[in-house]
Amino acid sequence: MGDKGLADYLLTQLNIGRIVAAIDAPIMEGFVSQLDSINALAEASPGFVWRLKDEDSGNATGLTVNEDSPVIVNMSVWEDVESLADYVYRSAHVKVMAGRRAWFERWDGPFMTLWWVPSDHRPTIEEALERLRLLARHGPTPQAFTFKQRFAPPDAGSAVQPHDDLDDCPSAH
């Protein structure tokens, strides 16, 4: 895939959520009605590289994570943590996610993780879920971390300092 001009490593983010009803249920309309615009905002944001989407909807809501429970995923690749943090915490994304409690059940354990991938790699859902499991088992490590406890790319050789000013979800404030 090799995007020209990109670093050797890119940041991947995964967040998952168990929706309170089927994606086409009336209670989910407030979420679904904003998906196209918030995804377009992400794609137009500085540092954005790629996002997971199915061919039918243009988003990832049609991808199955767990047959027994309506879990949806959001996964994207960014040039760096700062670009993703700007989108998550300093854009219209904050307003959309402020309503997340109406659309998503409370999640037991981590629902979001970050990790570095080679610039020519696009992660799979299975890979992403394994990173989330690593975070749940071991806490933040270079293999799976959070906005609060960040790690530098593998070729940088050192951990990035903690960032207490950022939570893992802007609506958690």
C-alpha positions in Angstrom: 0.0 0.0 0.0 3.0 2.3 0.7 1.7 5.8 1.1 4.5 8.1 -0.1 5.9 10.6 2.4 4.7 8.7 5.4 6.8 7.6 8.3 7.9 4.0 8.7 5.2 3.4 11.3 1.6 4.7 11.6 -0.8 4.8 14.5 -3.8 2.5 14.5 -6.8 3.1 16.7 -9.7 0.7 17.5 -12.7 1.4 19.5 -15.7 -0.9 19.9 -19.1 -0.6 21.4 -22.1 -2.7 22.1 -25.1 -0.9 20.7 -28.3 -0.7 22.7 -30.4 -1.9 19.7 -30.0 -3.0 16.1 -28.2 -0.4 14.0 -31.5 0.3 12.1 -33.6 0.7 15.2 -35.2 4.2 15.8 -33.1 4.7 19.0 -29.9 4.5 16.9 -31.0 7.2 14.4 -29.1 9.9 16.3 -25.9 8.0 15.9 -26.5 6.7 12.4 -27.5 10.1 11.0 -24.1 11.5 12.0 -21.9 8.7 10.7 -21.3 10.0 7.2 -20.4 13.5 8.3 -18.2 12.4 11.1 -16.4 9.9 8.9 -15.9 12.6 6.3 -14.5 14.9 8.9 -12.0 12.2 9.9 -11.0 11.6 6.3 -10.4 15.4 5.8 -8.5 15.7 9.1 -4.7 16.3 9.0 -2.8 13.1 9.6 -5.7 10.7 8.5 -4.5 7.8 6.4 -7.2 5.0 6.3 -10.3 3.7 8.0 -12.1 0.4 8.1 -15.3 0.3 6.1 -17.5 -2.2 4.4 -18.3 -1.8 0.8 -22.1 -1.5 1.2 -22.4 1.3 3.8 -19.1 3.2 3.6 -18.7 2.7 7.3 -18.0 -0.4 9.5 -21.5 -0.9 11.0 -22.1 -3.9 8.8 -19.0 -5.8 9.9 -19.7 -8.6 12.4 -17.6 -8.8 15.5 -19.7 -10.9 17.7 -22.8 -12.8 16.5 -24.4 -12.9 19.9 -24.3 -9.2 20.7 -24.5 -6.2 18.5 -20.9 -4.9 18.7 -19.6 -2.4 16.2 -16.1 -1.3 15.5 -14.3 1.8 14.5 -10.8 1.4 13.3 -8.5 3.9 11.5 -4.9 4.6 10.8 -3.2 8.0 11.4 0.2 9.5 10.9 0.7 10.2 14.6 -1.0 10.4 18.0 -1.4 14.1 17.9 -3.4 14.1 14.6 -5.8 11.5 16.0 -6.1 13.4 19.3 -6.9 16.6 17.5 -9.7 14.8 15.7 -11.0 13.0 18.7 -10.8 15.8 21.3 -10.8 19.1 19.3 -13.3 18.6 16.5 -17.0 18.1 16.0 -16.3 14.4 17.0 -16.6 15.5 20.7 -20.2 16.7 20.2 -21.2 13.4 18.4 -19.7 11.2 21.1 -21.3 13.2 23.9 -24.4 11.3 23.1 -22.7 7.9 23.2 -24.5 6.7 26.4 -27.8 6.8 24.5 -26.5 4.5 21.8 -23.9 2.3 23.5 -24.1 0.0 26.5 -21.5 0.4 29.3 -18.4 -1.6 28.3 -16.7 -3.7 30.9 -12.9 -3.2 30.4 -11.1 -1.2 27.7 -13.1 -0.3 24.6 -10.3 1.6 22.8 -6.7 0.9 22.1 -3.8 2.4 20.0 -0.8 0.7 18.5 1.8 1.2 15.8 1.9 -0.6 12.5 4.3 -0.5 9.6 3.2 2.2 7.1 2.3 -0.4 4.4 0.1 -2.5 6.7 -3.7 -2.1 7.3 -4.8 -4.0 10.3 -7.6 -6.6 10.4 -10.4 -6.7 12.9 -8.9 -9.9 14.4 -5.6 -8.2 14.9 -7.3 -5.2 16.5 -9.3 -7.3 18.9 -6.1 -9.0 20.0 -4.6 -5.6 20.7 -7.6 -4.8 22.8 -7.2 -8.1 24.7 -3.5 -7.3 25.3 -4.5 -3.9 26.8 -7.1 -5.6 29.0 -4.6 -8.2 30.3 -1.4 -6.2 30.6 -2.4 -2.5 30.7 -0.7 0.0 28.4 2.4 -1.4 26.7 4.1 -0.6 23.4 1.9 -3.3 21.8 -1.4 -1.7 22.9 -1.8 1.6 24.7 -4.1 4.5 25.3 -4.1 8.3 24.9 -3.2 8.7 28.5 -0.2 6.3 28.4 1.3 6.6 24.9 4.3 4.9 23.4 6.5 6.1 20.6 6.7 4.1 17.3 9.1 1.1 17.4 11.8 3.0 15.5 11.8 5.9 18.0 13.1 3.7 20.8 11.4 5.4 23.8 8.1 5.7 25.5 6.1 8.8 25.1 5.2 10.6 28.3 1.7 10.1 29.9 -0.9 12.7 29.0 -3.3 13.2 31.9 -5.2 15.9 30.0 -6.8 13.4 27.7 -9.2 10.6 28.5 -9.9 7.6 26.3 -13.3 9.0 25.3 -14.2 12.7 25.1 -17.7 12.0 26.4 -16.3 10.5 29.6 -15.7 14.0 31.0 
